[in-house]
Amino acid sequence: MQILGFILSVLFGVVPMLVFAYVVYWVDRYEKEPVLLLGGVFLWGAIIAAGAAFIVNSFVGLGIYIFTGSQAFTEISTASAIAPVIEETLKGMACLLVFLFFRHEFDSILDGIVYAAVTAIGFAATENIYYIYTYGFQQNSLNGILYMFFVRVILVGWQHPFYTAFTGIGLSVSRLSRNLSIKIIAPIIGWGVAVFTHSIHNTISTLFQGLQSLAIGMIFDWSGWIAMIIFVIWALYREQKWIITQLRDEVTNGVITPAQYQTACSAWAQTSTRIKALFSGRYRITDRFYLLTAELAFKKHQASALGEQEENQPEIDRMRVELGNMSPQISL
């Protein structure tokens, strides 16, 4: 029975998070991030960040209890102050590594949100297993698993991606700014907001109990999620404007056709074109073509707006050649 409980805890804890990760991947409509890189940050969140956070939180909590002798103070201080700092730092490190070593993949605000969210979803998957098994199965058998699944996945499933998204936004703002002060301060502010929002949620969960805790927590969490969804929609609109602006010259120069330009400028038109290509056996080249149009637009934006002409021009030239070669093979 214990083995079955653990297996079910893993399934109920991890599988929904894989679905969540796919939703984040899907939302990145124009210039999707490499799957291998997203898989890497997911595993970082699930293994390195979650494992290290559990160890550090436990030792720090033990130290506070030994020093104060108060279980109540230990719980509130660990939940509200220690855990948010440790967890957001460990999750944020994955985003920072992508920012530092895969800078060419950090092209927009949405990119930062995607890497941060997928890292946090990996972290949440491991945390879900622990909560569902420990506080669900061990306390109330199979009914406990279902209850904790409802709480952890349905009610607060997006909490970790929401917090860590601010770290990704801060790094993105740094990446897209020419101001040295903003480059330095933005990631710190983003991390600080991630810690702050995480701390508020944990404080609510610690100070209030039962349905009152769930109700207050849901109001805070879901309000934040709705605000983040609106922000993501704005980020997508911003990316679309870059594509509309930067690809006009490519039509004039004959790199892509007017019809291909219209498709590249619309996420829905791209989806329709990819579906048609799937049934005609030309999905891979079609998918690559429209991904490349977005990458070209983003690199041209960086070259013109951020003064990165010398850095991006060789890549821009390479993509133009590839798009020009592929264009005659792309049907609408």
C-alpha positions in Angstrom: 0.0 0.0 0.0 2.9 2.4 0.8 4.4 1.7 -2.6 1.1 2.4 -4.4 0.7 5.6 -2.4 4.1 6.8 -3.4 3.5 5.9 -7.1 0.2 7.7 -7.1 1.8 10.7 -5.3 4.4 10.9 -8.1 1.8 10.6 -10.8 -0.6 13.2 -9.3 2.3 15.5 -8.5 4.4 15.4 -11.7 2.0 14.7 -14.6 -0.1 17.9 -14.1 3.1 19.9 -13.9 4.3 18.5 -17.2 1.0 19.7 -18.6 1.6 23.1 -17.0 5.0 23.2 -18.6 3.5 22.5 -22.0 1.0 25.3 -21.5 3.9 27.7 -20.8 5.7 26.4 -23.9 2.5 26.8 -26.0 2.0 30.4 -24.8 5.3 31.4 -26.2 3.7 31.8 -29.6 6.3 33.3 -31.9 9.8 32.4 -30.9 9.8 29.2 -28.9 12.7 28.3 -26.7 14.8 25.2 -27.3 13.1 22.1 -25.8 16.4 20.7 -24.4 17.1 24.0 -22.6 13.6 24.1 -21.2 14.1 20.4 -20.1 17.3 21.4 -18.4 15.8 24.2 -16.3 12.8 21.9 -15.5 15.2 19.3 -14.1 17.2 22.1 -12.3 14.0 23.1 -10.5 12.9 19.5 -9.8 16.2 18.1 -8.6 18.8 20.8 -7.7 16.5 23.7 -6.5 14.0 21.5 -4.7 16.6 19.2 -3.2 18.8 22.0 -2.0 15.9 24.0 -0.7 14.6 21.1 1.4 18.0 20.5 3.0 18.8 24.2 3.6 15.3 25.0 4.9 15.4 22.0 7.3 18.8 22.9 8.7 18.0 26.6 9.1 14.6 25.8 10.7 16.4 23.4 13.1 18.9 26.1 14.0 16.2 28.7 14.6 14.3 26.2 16.9 17.5 25.4 18.9 18.2 29.1 19.3 14.7 30.2 20.2 13.0 27.1 21.6 9.8 28.2 20.0 8.0 26.0 17.5 5.6 28.8 16.5 8.4 31.3 15.8 10.3 28.7 13.9 7.4 27.9 11.6 6.5 31.6 10.9 10.1 32.7 10.4 11.0 29.8 8.2 7.9 30.0 6.0 7.7 33.8 5.7 11.4 34.8 5.6 13.8 31.9 5.1 12.0 29.6 2.6 11.1 32.4 0.1 14.7 33.7 0.0 16.2 30.3 -0.4 13.7 28.9 -2.9 13.6 31.9 -5.1 17.3 32.2 -5.1 17.8 28.5 -6.1 15.1 28.7 -8.8 16.4 32.0 -10.1 19.8 30.5 -10.5 18.6 28.5 -13.5 17.3 31.6 -15.2 20.6 33.4 -14.4 22.6 30.5 -16.0 20.5 30.7 -19.2 20.9 34.5 -19.1 24.7 34.2 -18.8 25.6 31.2 -21.0 22.7 31.2 -23.5 22.3 34.9 -23.9 21.3 34.5 -27.6 18.2 32.7 -26.4 17.2 35.5 -24.0 15.5 37.8 -26.6 12.4 39.2 -24.9 10.4 39.7 -21.7 8.4 36.5 -22.5 11.6 34.5 -22.7 12.5 35.3 -19.2 9.0 34.4 -18.0 9.1 31.1 -19.8 12.5 30.0 -18.4 11.5 31.1 -14.9 8.1 29.5 -15.1 9.4 26.1 -16.3 12.0 26.1 -13.7 9.4 26.8 -11.0 7.1 24.1 -12.4 9.9 21.6 -12.0 10.3 22.7 -8.4 6.6 22.5 -7.8 6.5 18.9 -9.2 8.9 17.7 -6.6 7.3 19.7 -3.8 3.9 18.2 -4.9 5.2 14.7 -4.5 6.3 15.5 -0.9 3.0 17.2 0.1 0.7 14.7 -1.6 2.5 11.7 0.0 3.2 13.2 3.4 0.1 15.2 4.1 -2.2 13.4 1.8 -1.6 9.7 1.6 0.0 9.2 5.0 -2.7 11.1 6.8 -5.8 10.0 4.9 -4.8 7.3 2.4 -6.3 7.6 -1.2 -8.8 10.3 -0.2 -5.9 12.3 1.1 -4.1 12.1 -2.2 -7.1 13.4 -4.0 -7.6 16.2 -1.5 -3.9 17.3 -1.7 -4.0 17.1 -5.5 -6.9 19.4 -5.5 -5.1 21.9 -3.2 -1.6 21.7 -4.7 -2.5 21.5 -8.4 -6.0 23.0 -8.9 -6.0 25.7 -6.2 -2.4 26.8 -6.0 -0.7 25.0 -8.9 0.6 28.2 -10.5 2.0 29.8 -7.4 5.7 28.9 -7.9 5.7 29.9 -11.6 4.1 33.2 -10.6 6.7 34.1 -8.0 9.7 33.1 -10.1 8.4 34.8 -13.2 9.4 38.2 -11.6 13.0 37.0 -11.5 12.8 36.2 -15.2 11.2 39.5 -16.0 14.0 41.3 -14.1 16.7 39.5 -16.1 14.8 40.2 -19.4 14.6 43.9 -18.6 18.3 43.9 -17.9 18.9 42.1 -21.2 16.8 44.5 -23.2 18.2 47.8 -21.7 21.2 49.9 -22.7 21.3 51.6 -19.3 24.0 50.1 -17.1 22.1 51.0 -13.9 19.0 49.2 -15.1 21.0 46.2 -16.2 22.3 45.8 -12.7 19.2 46.8 -10.7 16.4 45.1 -12.7 17.4 41.5 -11.8 17.7 42.4 -8.1 14.3 44.1 -8.1 12.8 41.1 -10.0 14.2 38.6 -7.5 13.0 40.9 -4.6 9.4 40.9 -5.9 9.6 37.1 -6.3 10.7 36.7 -2.7 8.0 39.2 -1.5 5.1 37.6 -3.3 6.3 34.2 -2.1 6.5 35.4 1.4 3.0 36.8 1.4 1.6 33.5 0.3 3.5 31.6 2.9 2.6 34.0 5.6 -1.1 33.7 4.8 -0.8 29.9 4.9 1.0 30.0 8.3 -1.2 32.6 10.1 -4.6 31.3 8.9 -5.9 27.8 9.0 -8.3 25.6 7.1 -10.9 27.1 4.7 -9.9 30.7 5.9 -6.3 30.1 4.7 -7.5 28.7 1.4 -9.9 31.5 0.8 -7.5 34.3 1.5 -4.6 32.6 -0.2 -6.8 32.0 -3.4 -7.7 35.7 -3.5 -4.1 36.7 -3.4 -2.8 33.9 -5.7 -5.5 34.1 -8.3 -5.4 37.9 -8.4 -1.7 37.7 -9.1 -2.1 35.1 -11.8 -4.7 37.1 -13.6 -2.4 40.1 -13.5 0.4 38.0 -14.9 -1.8 36.7 -17.7 -2.6 40.2 -18.7 1.2 41.0 -18.6 2.0 38.0 -20.8 -0.7 39.1 -23.3 1.0 42.5 -23.4 4.4 40.8 -23.9 3.0 38.8 -26.8 1.6 42.0 -28.4 5.0 43.6 -28.1 6.7 40.7 -29.8 4.1 40.8 -32.6 4.9 44.5 -33.1 8.6 43.7 -33.4 7.8 41.1 -36.1 5.5 43.4 -38.0 8.1 46.2 -38.0 11.3 44.2 -38.6 10.1 41.8 -41.3 8.7 44.5 -43.7 12.2 44.9 -45.2 12.5 41.2 -45.8 9.4 41.3 -48.0 10.8 44.3 -50.0 14.2 42.5 -50.4 12.5 39.3 -51.5 13.6 37.1 -48.6 10.0 36.2 -47.8 6.8 36.7 -49.7 3.9 39.0 -48.7 1.7 36.1 -47.8 4.5 34.6 -45.7 4.9 37.9 -44.0 1.2 38.1 -43.1 1.3 34.6 -41.6 4.5 35.4 -39.7 2.8 38.4 -38.1 -0.2 36.3 -36.7 0.1 33.6 -34.2 -3.2 32.2 -35.2 -2.3 32.2 -38.9 0.9 30.4 -38.0 -1.0 27.7 -36.1 -3.4 27.2 -39.0 -0.4 27.0 -41.4 1.4 24.5 -39.2 -1.8 22.3 -39.0 -2.1 22.2 -42.8 1.6 21.4 -43.1 1.2 18.5 -40.6 -1.2 16.8 -43.0 0.9 17.5 -46.1 4.1 16.1 -44.5 5.8 19.5 -44.5 5.5 20.3 -40.8 9.2 20.4 -39.9 10.3 22.8 -42.6 7.2 25.0 -42.0 7.7 25.1 -38.3 11.4 25.9 -38.7 10.6 28.7 -41.3 8.2 30.6 -39.1 10.4 30.2 -36.0 13.2 31.6 -38.0 11.1 34.6 -39.1 10.6 35.5 -35.4 14.2 35.0 -34.5 15.3 37.2 -37.4 12.9 40.0 -36.3 14.1 39.8 -32.7 17.8 39.9 -33.7 17.1 42.9 -35.9 15.3 44.6 -33.0 18.3 44.0 -30.8 20.7 45.3 -33.4 18.7 48.5 -33.9 17.3 49.2 -30.4 20.2 47.9 -28.2 23.1 48.9 -30.4 24.1 45.2 -30.9 24.6 45.5 -34.7 28.1 44.1 -34.8 27.2 41.2 -32.5 24.0 40.3 -34.4 24.7 41.1 -38.0 26.4 37.7 -38.8 23.4 35.9 -37.4 21.0 38.1 -39.2 22.8 37.5 -42.5 22.8 33.7 -41.9 19.1 33.7 -41.1 18.2 35.7 -44.2 20.0 33.2 -46.4 18.3 30.3 -44.8 14.9 31.9 -45.0 15.5 32.8 -48.6 16.4 29.2 -49.5 13.3 27.9 -47.6 10.8 30.4 -48.8 10.0 28.7 -52.2 9.3 25.5 -50.3 6.7 27.0 -47.9 3.1 26.8 -49.1 0.2 28.6 -47.4 
